Amino acid sequence: MPAKRRLDLPAIESALRDVQQRFTELSRYFTEPRDPFTDEVLHNVLAGYALIDDYVARDVDLFDLQQVNLMLEINATVLCGSDPAGRAEFAEHLAATEEHFFNNTEGGIKDLYNWYCAYRSESVWKRAAGVYVRILSRPQLFIEGNNRTGSLIVSYLLMRAGLPPFVLSLTNAEGYFNPSSVIRNSAKHGVKALYELPKIKKKYAAFLEEQSPHPSEFFLRDTPSHRYQGSRK
């Protein structure tokens, strides 16, 4: 059986730094203001890619009830990295996020898990888009960092299906941020959600599929990636 493909973290970093360098220019086309794309944000997102790369390599199933808690590690990584000092500084926030994740009856992990089980047979594009919509719509799955965490979970699902991850780039930034604003301002429950969210999911699934890099080897390689140890420039 052939070895699983691993993420090409340097290629992902290069794509993200291109976006970072032109973020002010790109932001003119966003429908909502976005937080600055700092070195710290970039560093933590890359650490998140390394983490999901490890999950996929170890065949971790984030939608197994025994492993859903590992989504919290993705969120913690994009917010404060993996350094113990950073985790200690964010300890109170991380504890509050865990409480929200497990006990929010309208937007917590139970809502996401039940949705995923109901639509497990759909294409990976629709499942990934639907998961992103469930994470980002109100009430959100995490207290902060839902966009970044959601995109990494989307990438995880694509990689589990043998596809390249979603990576923010100069060509897809507007197509990513503007629909994300629509999703973030949409409620996941209520009469309006019954007809609004399926349409949003369908459009976002088409976006993911259309922008997927070709050939499929892009951002993937045969040799294992080392855990991300990038420097802050």
NULUM-6744 format. One record per residue: residue number from 1; x, y, z of N, C-alpha, C in turn; residue in three letters. Coordinates in nm, 4 decimals. Example, Ala and Ser with C-alpha at 12.3 -4.5 7.8 and 13.67 -1.06 7.14 Angstrom:
BEGIN
   pos         nx         ny         nz        cax        cay        caz         cx         cy         cz   code
     1     1.3190    -0.5690     0.7800     1.2300    -0.4500     0.7800     1.3200    -0.3300     0.7800    ALA
     2     1.2850    -0.2250     0.7080     1.3670    -0.1060     0.7140     1.2900     0.0030     0.7870    SER
This chain:
BEGIN
   pos         nx         ny         nz        cax        cay        caz         cx         cy         cz   code
     1     0.0855    -0.1201     0.0000     0.0000     0.0000     0.0000     0.0886     0.1244     0.0000    MET
     2     0.0669     0.2204    -0.0936     0.1536     0.3382    -0.1006     0.1411     0.4247     0.0233    PRO
     3     0.2518     0.4926     0.0560     0.2514     0.5809     0.1730     0.1596     0.6997     0.1481    ALA
     4     0.1018     0.7496     0.2555     0.0138     0.8656     0.2431     0.0952     0.9889     0.2077    LYS
     5     0.0354     1.0747     0.1240     0.1001     1.2002     0.0904     0.0987     1.2914     0.2110    ARG
     6     0.2050     1.3708     0.2260     0.2149     1.4638     0.3372     0.2162     1.6068     0.2850    ARG
     7     0.1847     1.6996     0.3726     0.1806     1.8402     0.3330     0.3203     1.8945     0.3028    LEU
     8     0.3266     1.9779     0.2011     0.4486     2.0519     0.1694     0.4390     2.1854     0.2420    ASP
     9     0.4824     2.1882     0.3667     0.4662     2.3070     0.4500     0.5399     2.4294     0.3961    LEU
    10     0.6613     2.4147     0.3394     0.7256     2.5332     0.2815     0.6440     2.5946     0.1672    PRO
    11     0.5786     2.5113     0.0855     0.4964     2.5638    -0.0242     0.3745     2.6371     0.0322    ALA
    12     0.3165     2.5843     0.1385     0.2024     2.6506     0.2021     0.2464     2.7838     0.2621    ILE
    13     0.3605     2.7842     0.3279     0.4112     2.9088     0.3859     0.4335     3.0138     0.2779    GLU
    14     0.4882     2.9726     0.1640     0.5144     3.0665     0.0554     0.3844     3.1294     0.0056    SER
    15     0.2786     3.0479    -0.0102     0.1498     3.0997    -0.0558     0.0911     3.1978     0.0458    ALA
    16     0.1015     3.1636     0.1738     0.0466     3.2508     0.2783     0.1251     3.3811     0.2890    LEU
    17     0.2547     3.3756     0.2705     0.3337     3.4990     0.2786     0.3038     3.5911     0.1601    ARG
    18     0.2724     3.5331     0.0457     0.2299     3.6165    -0.0674     0.1032     3.6943    -0.0308    ASP
    19     0.0081     3.6256     0.0343    -0.1147     3.6921     0.0775    -0.0833     3.7971     0.1835    VAL
    20     0.0022     3.7631     0.2779     0.0381     3.8566     0.3843     0.0965     3.9861     0.3275    GLN
    21     0.1853     3.9732     0.2300     0.2524     4.0900     0.1742     0.1561     4.1835     0.0998    GLN
    22     0.0469     4.1280     0.0494    -0.0481     4.2102    -0.0273    -0.1840     4.2190     0.0423    ARG
    23    -0.1845     4.1934     0.1715    -0.3119     4.1844     0.2430    -0.3875     4.3172     0.2446    PHE
    24    -0.3160     4.4269     0.2600    -0.3809     4.5582     0.2600    -0.4495     4.5845     0.1262    THR
    25    -0.3814     4.5521     0.0185    -0.4393     4.5697    -0.1150    -0.5603     4.4779    -0.1350    GLU
    26    -0.5465     4.3522    -0.0955    -0.6558     4.2556    -0.1096    -0.7769     4.2974    -0.0269    LEU
    27    -0.7516     4.3567     0.0895    -0.8589     4.3918     0.1822    -0.9570     4.4930     0.1245    SER
    28    -0.9155     4.5673     0.0235    -1.0052     4.6648    -0.0384    -1.1265     4.5977    -0.1014    ARG
    29    -1.1155     4.4701    -0.1301    -1.2243     4.3975    -0.1968    -1.3035     4.3093    -0.0998    TYR
    30    -1.2717     4.3184     0.0299    -1.3449     4.2398     0.1290    -1.4687     4.3174     0.1741    PHE
    31    -1.5774     4.2482     0.1968    -1.7017     4.3147     0.2373    -1.7013     4.3560     0.3836    THR
    32    -1.6124     4.2969     0.4631    -1.5986     4.3326     0.6045    -1.4510     4.3500     0.6378    GLU
    33    -1.4183     4.4380     0.7335    -1.2793     4.4520     0.7757    -1.2275     4.3213     0.8351    PRO
    34    -1.1002     4.2941     0.8144    -1.0373     4.1736     0.8670    -0.9188     4.2106     0.9543    ARG
    35    -0.8927     4.1273     1.0542    -0.7767     4.1514     1.1395    -0.6489     4.1431     1.0567    ASP
    36    -0.5452     4.2167     1.0952    -0.4186     4.2127     1.0207    -0.3617     4.0712     1.0138    PRO
    37    -0.3003     4.0411     0.9010    -0.2390     3.9094     0.8792    -0.0943     3.9185     0.9295    PHE
    38    -0.0778     3.9104     1.0607     0.0525     3.9285     1.1240     0.1384     3.8029     1.1113    THR
    39     0.2653     3.8166     1.1450     0.3552     3.7013     1.1476     0.3087     3.5972     1.2488    ASP
    40     0.2549     3.6450     1.3618     0.2071     3.5509     1.4626     0.0909     3.4678     1.4096    GLU
    41    -0.0025     3.5324     1.3414    -0.1149     3.4600     1.2824    -0.0639     3.3577     1.1814    VAL
    42     0.0261     3.4000     1.0943     0.0791     3.3106     0.9913     0.1514     3.1918     1.0544    LEU
    43     0.2345     3.2188     1.1528     0.3096     3.1145     1.2228     0.2142     3.0121     1.2845    HIS
    44     0.1090     3.0596     1.3496     0.0150     2.9688     1.4159    -0.0671     2.8880     1.3160    ASN
    45    -0.1032     2.9494     1.2029    -0.1766     2.8757     1.1000    -0.0896     2.7649     1.0419    VAL
    46     0.0372     2.7944     1.0191     0.1273     2.6909     0.9686     0.1419     2.5764     1.0691    LEU
    47     0.1476     2.6110     1.1972     0.1507     2.5070     1.2999     0.0222     2.4240     1.2952    ALA
    48    -0.0901     2.4901     1.2621    -0.2163     2.4187     1.2467    -0.2131     2.3220     1.1299    GLY
    49    -0.1522     2.3626     1.0185    -0.1388     2.2713     0.9042    -0.0538     2.1502     0.9419    TYR
    50     0.0536     2.1731     1.0160     0.1372     2.0610     1.0607     0.0572     1.9660     1.1487    ALA
    51    -0.0311     2.0226     1.2302    -0.1116     1.9403     1.3198    -0.2100     1.8534     1.2414    LEU
    52    -0.2826     1.9121     1.1450    -0.3779     1.8293     1.0697    -0.3052     1.7305     0.9799    ILE
    53    -0.1853     1.7658     0.9344    -0.1036     1.6711     0.8582    -0.0748     1.5473     0.9435    ASP
    54    -0.0435     1.5698     1.0705    -0.0190     1.4601     1.1636    -0.1466     1.3786     1.1876    ASP
    55    -0.2594     1.4468     1.2034    -0.3869     1.3773     1.2235    -0.4166     1.2828     1.1061    TYR
    56    -0.3998     1.3350     0.9846    -0.4303     1.2535     0.8666    -0.3336     1.1359     0.8571    VAL
    57    -0.2059     1.1615     0.8829    -0.1061     1.0543     0.8755    -0.1353     0.9437     0.9761    ALA
    58    -0.1880     0.9802     1.0925    -0.2188     0.8813     1.1967    -0.3618     0.8273     1.1861    ARG
    59    -0.4320     0.8679     1.0796    -0.5685     0.8215     1.0548    -0.6622     0.8580     1.1692    ASP
    60    -0.6417     0.9760     1.2252    -0.7303     1.0266     1.3296    -0.8633     1.0661     1.2662    VAL
    61    -0.9737     1.0249     1.3254    -1.1072     1.0600     1.2772    -1.1668     1.1647     1.3709    ASP
    62    -1.1654     1.2899     1.3283    -1.2157     1.3986     1.4116    -1.3657     1.3891     1.4351    LEU
    63    -1.4339     1.3062     1.3563    -1.5775     1.2906     1.3746    -1.6134     1.1570     1.4385    PHE
    64    -1.5146     1.1004     1.5084    -1.5376     0.9901     1.6006    -1.5605     1.0544     1.7376    ASP
    65    -1.6650     1.0113     1.8077    -1.6976     1.0736     1.9363    -1.5818     1.0702     2.0343    LEU
    66    -1.4935     0.9716     2.0198    -1.3799     0.9616     2.1106    -1.2673     1.0585     2.0754    GLN
    67    -1.2787     1.1247     1.9581    -1.1684     1.2098     1.9128    -1.2117     1.3514     1.8739    GLN
    68    -1.3404     1.3838     1.8899    -1.3854     1.5182     1.8514    -1.3144     1.6263     1.9315    VAL
    69    -1.2681     1.5920     2.0525    -1.1993     1.6907     2.1355    -1.0706     1.7412     2.0706    ASN
    70    -1.0167     1.6667     1.9723    -0.8941     1.7093     1.9065    -0.9163     1.8335     1.8197    LEU
    71    -1.0411     1.8647     1.7882    -1.0685     1.9914     1.7195    -1.0287     2.1095     1.8076    MET
    72    -1.0406     2.0929     1.9381    -1.0002     2.1991     2.0309    -0.8513     2.2289     2.0189    LEU
    73    -0.7711     2.1264     1.9920    -0.6274     2.1476     1.9765    -0.5980     2.2293     1.8509    GLU
    74    -0.6752     2.2078     1.7457    -0.6573     2.2892     1.6245    -0.6868     2.4356     1.6564    ILE
    75    -0.7966     2.4595     1.7258    -0.8339     2.5960     1.7615    -0.7293     2.6605     1.8521    ASN
    76    -0.6830     2.5867     1.9514    -0.5808     2.6399     2.0424    -0.4527     2.6735     1.9662    ALA
    77    -0.4180     2.5909     1.8688    -0.2950     2.6127     1.7920    -0.3039     2.7385     1.7078    THR
    78    -0.4169     2.7618     1.6404    -0.4258     2.8820     1.5563    -0.4342     3.0087     1.6399    VAL
    79    -0.4798     2.9974     1.7639    -0.4909     3.1154     1.8491    -0.3614     3.1483     1.9219    LEU
    80    -0.2941     3.0463     1.9736    -0.1772     3.0756     2.0574    -0.0583     2.9846     2.0314    CYS
    81    -0.0598     2.9091     1.9222     0.0541     2.8239     1.8901     0.0631     2.7039     1.9812    GLY
    82     0.1786     2.6390     1.9782     0.1985     2.5186     2.0590     0.2971     2.5389     2.1730    SER
    83     0.3494     2.6608     2.1853     0.4460     2.6893     2.2913     0.3772     2.6882     2.4277    ASP
    84     0.4321     2.6165     2.5254     0.3692     2.6082     2.6579     0.3449     2.7445     2.7229    PRO
    85     0.4353     2.8392     2.7010     0.4175     2.9716     2.7610     0.2944     3.0414     2.7036    ALA
    86     0.2763     3.0282     2.5717     0.1583     3.0865     2.5094     0.0307     3.0210     2.5577    GLY
    87     0.0356     2.8891     2.5751    -0.0821     2.8176     2.6243    -0.1165     2.8613     2.7669    ARG
    88    -0.0138     2.8814     2.8473    -0.0375     2.9245     2.9854    -0.1027     3.0622     2.9886    ALA
    89    -0.0582     3.1507     2.8995    -0.1141     3.2852     2.8935    -0.2615     3.2820     2.8538    GLU
    90    -0.2981     3.1862     2.7678    -0.4354     3.1746     2.7173    -0.5179     3.0721     2.7947    PHE
    91    -0.4676     3.0246     2.9087    -0.5314     2.9128     2.9792    -0.6788     2.9394     3.0106    ALA
    92    -0.7102     3.0580     3.0586    -0.8481     3.0891     3.0938    -0.9384     3.0882     2.9704    GLU
    93    -0.8880     3.1463     2.8617    -0.9654     3.1483     2.7380    -0.9859     3.0064     2.6839    HIS
    94    -0.8819     2.9237     2.6875    -0.8920     2.7879     2.6360    -0.9913     2.7055     2.7177    LEU
    95    -0.9937     2.7285     2.8482    -1.0900     2.6577     2.9340    -1.2328     2.7013     2.9000    ALA
    96    -1.2520     2.8303     2.8761    -1.3849     2.8803     2.8396    -1.4276     2.8254     2.7036    ALA
    97    -1.3313     2.8140     2.6110    -1.3614     2.7591     2.4789    -1.4036     2.6132     2.4880    THR
    98    -1.3360     2.5372     2.5727    -1.3721     2.3955     2.5903    -1.5138     2.3826     2.6460    GLU
    99    -1.5475     2.4675     2.7427    -1.6820     2.4678     2.8000    -1.7858     2.5001     2.6909    GLU
   100    -1.7577     2.6006     2.6118    -1.8463     2.6412     2.5025    -1.8601     2.5291     2.3997    HIS
   101    -1.7497     2.4677     2.3646    -1.7442     2.3621     2.2632    -1.8338     2.2435     2.2997    PHE
   102    -1.8264     2.2007     2.4249    -1.9004     2.0813     2.4657    -2.0426     2.1112     2.5131    PHE
   103    -2.0673     2.2288     2.5669    -2.1944     2.2530     2.6361    -2.2882     2.3513     2.5685    ASN
   104    -2.2449     2.4161     2.4606    -2.3355     2.5039     2.3883    -2.4347     2.4180     2.3109    ASN
   105    -2.5581     2.4161     2.3525    -2.6554     2.3236     2.2945    -2.6954     2.3604     2.1515    THR
   106    -2.6828     2.4885     2.1153    -2.7250     2.5305     1.9817    -2.6118     2.5301     1.8794    GLU
   107    -2.4880     2.5514     1.9250    -2.3791     2.5631     1.8289    -2.2535     2.4882     1.8665    GLY
   108    -2.2616     2.3990     1.9636    -2.1441     2.3247     2.0070    -2.1171     2.2024     1.9212    GLY
   109    -2.0321     2.1152     1.9719    -1.9892     1.9991     1.8949    -2.1054     1.9034     1.8677    ILE
   110    -2.2042     1.8992     1.9546    -2.3179     1.8103     1.9299    -2.3898     1.8490     1.8016    LYS
   111    -2.4083     1.9791     1.7802    -2.4726     2.0266     1.6573    -2.3905     1.9866     1.5352    ASP
   112    -2.2595     2.0100     1.5402    -2.1726     1.9777     1.4263    -2.1685     1.8272     1.4022    LEU
   113    -2.1542     1.7500     1.5080    -2.1472     1.6042     1.4948    -2.2764     1.5489     1.4355    TYR
   114    -2.3902     1.5945     1.4837    -2.5180     1.5452     1.4317    -2.5356     1.5823     1.2846    ASN
   115    -2.4944     1.7043     1.2471    -2.5031     1.7443     1.1064    -2.4155     1.6527     1.0210    TRP
   116    -2.2936     1.6287     1.0661    -2.2003     1.5482     0.9876    -2.2533     1.4059     0.9693    TYR
   117    -2.3074     1.3485     1.0742    -2.3622     1.2125     1.0645    -2.4775     1.2069     0.9647    CYS
   118    -2.5588     1.3126     0.9607    -2.6740     1.3159     0.8707    -2.6318     1.3295     0.7247    ALA
   119    -2.5160     1.3909     0.6993    -2.4733     1.4175     0.5616    -2.3420     1.3468     0.5260    TYR
   120    -2.3091     1.2442     0.5978    -2.1818     1.1723     0.5783    -2.1673     1.1163     0.4369    ARG
   121    -2.2777     1.0844     0.3708    -2.2719     1.0219     0.2389    -2.2536     1.1224     0.1249    SER
   122    -2.2570     1.2514     0.1550    -2.2397     1.3517     0.0498    -2.0957     1.3549     0.0010    GLU
   123    -2.0731     1.4229    -0.1114    -1.9370     1.4369    -0.1635    -1.8494     1.5083    -0.0616    SER
   124    -1.7192     1.4887    -0.0720    -1.6288     1.5522     0.0237    -1.6387     1.7041     0.0154    VAL
   125    -1.6663     1.7571    -0.1038    -1.6764     1.9025    -0.1203    -1.7954     1.9556    -0.0414    TRP
   126    -1.9097     1.8860    -0.0503    -2.0289     1.9295     0.0212    -2.0136     1.9079     0.1715    LYS
   127    -1.9504     1.7982     0.2103    -1.9298     1.7741     0.3536    -1.8376     1.8796     0.4123    ARG
   128    -1.7288     1.9076     0.3420    -1.6336     2.0075     0.3912    -1.6989     2.1448     0.4000    ALA
   129    -1.7743     2.1815     0.2963    -1.8425     2.3109     0.2970    -1.9460     2.3164     0.4083    ALA
   130    -2.0202     2.2080     0.4259    -2.1215     2.2048     0.5311    -2.0623     2.2153     0.6690    GLY
   131    -1.9500     2.1495     0.6909    -1.8815     2.1589     0.8197    -1.8364     2.3026     0.8445    VAL
   132    -1.7823     2.3668     0.7414    -1.7384     2.5059     0.7559    -1.8566     2.5963     0.7912    TYR
   133    -1.9697     2.5739     0.7262    -2.0901     2.6537     0.7537    -2.1372     2.6310     0.8966    VAL
   134    -2.1366     2.5068     0.9435    -2.1819     2.4785     1.0801    -2.0875     2.5393     1.1838    ARG
   135    -1.9585     2.5407     1.1551    -1.8610     2.5982     1.2489    -1.8763     2.7491     1.2567    ILE
   136    -1.8957     2.8126     1.1416    -1.8862     2.9588     1.1346    -2.0184     3.0310     1.1589    LEU
   137    -2.1318     2.9674     1.1289    -2.2606     3.0344     1.1475    -2.2932     3.0477     1.2964    SER
   138    -2.3832     3.1392     1.3268    -2.4155     3.1702     1.4660    -2.5093     3.0658     1.5275    ARG
   139    -2.4866     3.0245     1.6510    -2.3675     3.0496     1.7338    -2.2487     2.9639     1.6870    PRO
   140    -2.1298     3.0237     1.6883    -2.0120     2.9582     1.6345    -1.9616     2.8475     1.7266    GLN
   141    -1.8831     2.7570     1.6680    -1.8336     2.6413     1.7437    -1.7319     2.6823     1.8496    LEU
   142    -1.6478     2.7786     1.8166    -1.5438     2.8245     1.9090    -1.5677     2.9706     1.9459    PHE
   143    -1.5078     3.0145     2.0536    -1.5245     3.1542     2.0941    -1.4522     3.2471     1.9976    ILE
   144    -1.3323     3.2081     1.9546    -1.2536     3.2864     1.8588    -1.1862     3.1914     1.7601    GLU
   145    -1.1408     3.2474     1.6485    -1.0613     3.1690     1.5534    -1.1403     3.0705     1.4701    GLY
   146    -1.2698     3.0968     1.4500    -1.3531     3.0019     1.3756    -1.3168     2.9935     1.2277    ASN
   147    -1.2829     3.1081     1.1650    -1.2427     3.1043     1.0239    -1.1216     3.0156     1.0027    ASN
   148    -1.0163     3.0423     1.0797    -0.8921     2.9678     1.0616    -0.9077     2.8214     1.0992    ARG
   149    -0.9729     2.7962     1.2120    -0.9927     2.6584     1.2548    -1.0819     2.5842     1.1556    THR
   150    -1.1898     2.6501     1.1121    -1.2798     2.5876     1.0162    -1.2103     2.5521     0.8862    GLY
   151    -1.1248     2.6412     0.8376    -1.0533     2.6145     0.7128    -0.9555     2.4982     0.7282    SER
   152    -0.8950     2.4861     0.8442    -0.8048     2.3730     0.8676    -0.8826     2.2418     0.8750    LEU
   153    -1.0012     2.2450     0.9329    -1.0829     2.1232     0.9374    -1.1321     2.0886     0.7972    ILE
   154    -1.1631     2.1891     0.7160    -1.1940     2.1662     0.5748    -1.0758     2.0973     0.5065    VAL
   155    -0.9555     2.1492     0.5284    -0.8358     2.0901     0.4693    -0.8160     1.9463     0.5158    SER
   156    -0.8392     1.9221     0.6435    -0.8291     1.7869     0.6984    -0.9235     1.6915     0.6241    TYR
   157    -1.0484     1.7342     0.6024    -1.1456     1.6488     0.5337    -1.1039     1.6237     0.3890    LEU
   158    -1.0542     1.7262     0.3216    -1.0080     1.7087     0.1839    -0.8894     1.6126     0.1781    LEU
   159    -0.7958     1.6284     0.2701    -0.6783     1.5416     0.2713    -0.7152     1.3970     0.3019    MET
   160    -0.8122     1.3766     0.3888    -0.8577     1.2402     0.4186    -0.9143     1.1728     0.2939    ARG
   161    -0.9614     1.2546     0.1993    -1.0147     1.2013     0.0744    -0.9082     1.1960    -0.0354    ALA
   162    -0.7818     1.2242     0.0011    -0.6735     1.2187    -0.0953    -0.6577     1.3433    -0.1798    GLY
   163    -0.7208     1.4534    -0.1375    -0.7168     1.5790    -0.2125    -0.6231     1.6790    -0.1453    LEU
   164    -0.5796     1.7823    -0.2185    -0.4951     1.8854    -0.1579    -0.5739     1.9650    -0.0539    PRO
   165    -0.5045     2.0291     0.0383    -0.5723     2.1120     0.1386    -0.6201     2.2421     0.0777    PRO
   166    -0.7089     2.3101     0.1502    -0.7418     2.4468     0.1133    -0.6324     2.5372     0.1691    PHE
   167    -0.5753     2.6212     0.0843    -0.4712     2.7152     0.1264    -0.5066     2.8533     0.0725    VAL
   168    -0.5110     2.9510     0.1595    -0.5394     3.0888     0.1190    -0.4328     3.1362     0.0209    LEU
   169    -0.4761     3.1996    -0.0874    -0.3826     3.2458    -0.1898    -0.4286     3.3800    -0.2447    SER
   170    -0.3463     3.4390    -0.3302    -0.3821     3.5663    -0.3918    -0.5065     3.5524    -0.4783    LEU
   171    -0.5265     3.4360    -0.5384    -0.6383     3.4190    -0.6309    -0.7691     3.3822    -0.5614    THR
   172    -0.7621     3.3275    -0.4398    -0.8875     3.2846    -0.3759    -0.9235     3.3641    -0.2506    ASN
   173    -0.8434     3.4650    -0.2150    -0.8673     3.5382    -0.0902    -1.0058     3.6029    -0.0874    ALA
   174    -1.0427     3.6723    -0.1955    -1.1737     3.7382    -0.1988    -1.2854     3.6342    -0.1955    GLU
   175    -1.2676     3.5247    -0.2692    -1.3675     3.4194    -0.2734    -1.3804     3.3434    -0.1432    GLY
   176    -1.2796     3.3564    -0.0576    -1.2847     3.2940     0.0750    -1.3432     3.3890     0.1792    TYR
   177    -1.2922     3.5103     0.1872    -1.3314     3.6010     0.2943    -1.4754     3.6514     0.2798    PHE
   178    -1.5183     3.6837     0.1594    -1.6523     3.7412     0.1446    -1.7638     3.6402     0.1738    ASN
   179    -1.7600     3.5180     0.1212    -1.8606     3.4200     0.1638    -1.8520     3.3886     0.3128    PRO
   180    -1.7307     3.3911     0.3689    -1.7161     3.3659     0.5122    -1.7900     3.4713     0.5939    SER
   181    -1.7900     3.5955     0.5455    -1.8643     3.7017     0.6142    -2.0137     3.6736     0.6110    SER
   182    -2.0629     3.6259     0.4965    -2.2045     3.5911     0.4849    -2.2391     3.4794     0.5832    VAL
   183    -2.1545     3.3777     0.5885    -2.1792     3.2638     0.6783    -2.1768     3.3102     0.8238    ILE
   184    -2.0785     3.3914     0.8579    -2.0619     3.4373     0.9958    -2.1805     3.5192     1.0430    ARG
   185    -2.2510     3.5826     0.9507    -2.3669     3.6644     0.9858    -2.4986     3.5884     0.9712    ASN
   186    -2.4907     3.4585     0.9471    -2.6101     3.3756     0.9322    -2.6298     3.2896     1.0566    SER
   187    -2.7558     3.2730     1.0951    -2.7881     3.1848     1.2085    -2.8008     3.0415     1.1596    ALA
   188    -2.7576     2.9461     1.2404    -2.7651     2.8072     1.1984    -2.8991     2.7426     1.2315    LYS
   189    -2.9842     2.8131     1.3059    -3.1155     2.7589     1.3404    -3.2241     2.8614     1.3054    HIS
   190    -3.3467     2.8142     1.2925    -3.4589     2.9010     1.2599    -3.5093     2.8758     1.1183    GLY
   191    -3.6234     2.9337     1.0875    -3.6877     2.9115     0.9578    -3.5984     2.9589     0.8432    VAL
   192    -3.5370     3.0754     0.8585    -3.4532     3.1291     0.7517    -3.3361     3.0364     0.7208    LYS
   193    -3.2802     2.9756     0.8240    -3.1655     2.8862     0.8048    -3.2010     2.7642     0.7208    ALA
   194    -3.3259     2.7218     0.7263    -3.3679     2.6008     0.6551    -3.3494     2.6136     0.5041    LEU
   195    -3.3659     2.7347     0.4505    -3.3462     2.7517     0.3061    -3.2189     2.8294     0.2730    TYR
   196    -3.1685     2.9071     0.3681    -3.0509     2.9896     0.3416    -2.9214     2.9087     0.3475    GLU
   197    -2.9021     2.8294     0.4532    -2.7753     2.7589     0.4721    -2.7467     2.6548     0.3642    LEU
   198    -2.8458     2.5770     0.3172    -2.8152     2.4829     0.2082    -2.7645     2.5536     0.0819    PRO
   199    -2.8178     2.6724     0.0516    -2.7707     2.7476    -0.0646    -2.6264     2.7943    -0.0442    LYS
   200    -2.5982     2.8419     0.0771    -2.4618     2.8867     0.1084    -2.3651     2.7693     0.0989    ILE
   201    -2.4057     2.6555     0.1532    -2.3204     2.5362     0.1492    -2.2907     2.4955     0.0053    LYS
   202    -2.3920     2.4960    -0.0784    -2.3751     2.4566    -0.2188    -2.2755     2.5479    -0.2896    LYS
   203    -2.2884     2.6789    -0.2676    -2.1974     2.7743    -0.3316    -2.0550     2.7572    -0.2793    LYS
   204    -2.0420     2.7351    -0.1491    -1.9072     2.7219    -0.0930    -1.8432     2.5908    -0.1373    TYR
   205    -1.9223     2.4850    -0.1519    -1.8695     2.3582    -0.2024    -1.8165     2.3758    -0.3439    ALA
   206    -1.8905     2.4513    -0.4263    -1.8460     2.4775    -0.5633    -1.7168     2.5585    -0.5635    ALA
   207    -1.7075     2.6556    -0.4736    -1.5844     2.7357    -0.4614    -1.4654     2.6466    -0.4257    PHE
   208    -1.4823     2.5600    -0.3265    -1.3730     2.4721    -0.2856    -1.3267     2.3832    -0.4004    LEU
   209    -1.4236     2.3287    -0.4725    -1.3884     2.2387    -0.5823    -1.3221     2.3145    -0.6973    GLU
   210    -1.3743     2.4311    -0.7304    -1.3210     2.5078    -0.8431    -1.1799     2.5600    -0.8179    GLU
   211    -1.1519     2.5984    -0.6925    -1.0209     2.6568    -0.6658    -0.9170     2.5536    -0.6240    GLN
   212    -0.9577     2.4277    -0.6126    -0.8634     2.3227    -0.5734    -0.7476     2.3195    -0.6719    SER
   213    -0.6240     2.3234    -0.6229    -0.5082     2.3331    -0.7135    -0.4933     2.2098    -0.8004    PRO
   214    -0.4472     2.2318    -0.9203    -0.4182     2.1236    -1.0143    -0.2751     2.1418    -1.0630    HIS
   215    -0.1978     2.0325    -1.0757    -0.2371     1.8961    -1.0451    -0.2557     1.8745    -0.8949    PRO
   216    -0.3116     1.7609    -0.8597    -0.3475     1.7375    -0.7195    -0.2261     1.7265    -0.6281    SER
   217    -0.1060     1.7158    -0.6855     0.0141     1.7050    -0.6019     0.0513     1.8381    -0.5371    GLU
   218    -0.0079     1.9494    -0.5810     0.0292     2.0802    -0.5270    -0.0009     2.0859    -0.3773    PHE
   219     0.0973     2.1326    -0.2990     0.0920     2.1381    -0.1530     0.1055     2.0000    -0.0887    PHE
   220     0.1331     1.8966    -0.1677     0.1529     1.7625    -0.1134     0.2870     1.7082    -0.1613    LEU
   221     0.3439     1.6178    -0.0824     0.4677     1.5532    -0.1232     0.4715     1.4120    -0.0661    ARG
   222     0.5634     1.3327    -0.1172     0.5701     1.1927    -0.0762     0.6401     1.1732     0.0569    ASP
   223     0.7366     1.2599     0.0875     0.8110     1.2439     0.2118     0.7423     1.3178     0.3240    THR
   224     0.7495     1.2660     0.4474     0.6802     1.3304     0.5598     0.7317     1.4710     0.5857    PRO
   225     0.6405     1.5606     0.6187     0.6793     1.6943     0.6638     0.7212     1.6864     0.8093    SER
   226     0.8229     1.7612     0.8451     0.8571     1.7722     0.9870     0.7588     1.8674     1.0526    HIS
   227     0.7388     1.8507     1.1824     0.6476     1.9417     1.2525     0.6965     2.0841     1.2330    ARG
   228     0.6034     2.1735     1.2074     0.6422     2.3093     1.1700     0.7193     2.3764     1.2817    TYR
   229     0.8381     2.4282     1.2463     0.9218     2.4995     1.3420     0.9602     2.6364     1.2874    GLN
   230     0.8749     2.6927     1.2033     0.9076     2.8159     1.1326     0.9438     2.9303     1.2255    GLY
   231     1.0237     3.0192     1.1743     1.0635     3.1361     1.2519     0.9678     3.2506     1.2230    SER
   232     0.9582     3.3395     1.3172     0.8752     3.4596     1.2978     0.9604     3.5655     1.2298    ARG
   233     0.9230     3.6027     1.1082     1.0044     3.6985     1.0353     0.9737     3.8399     1.0792    LYS
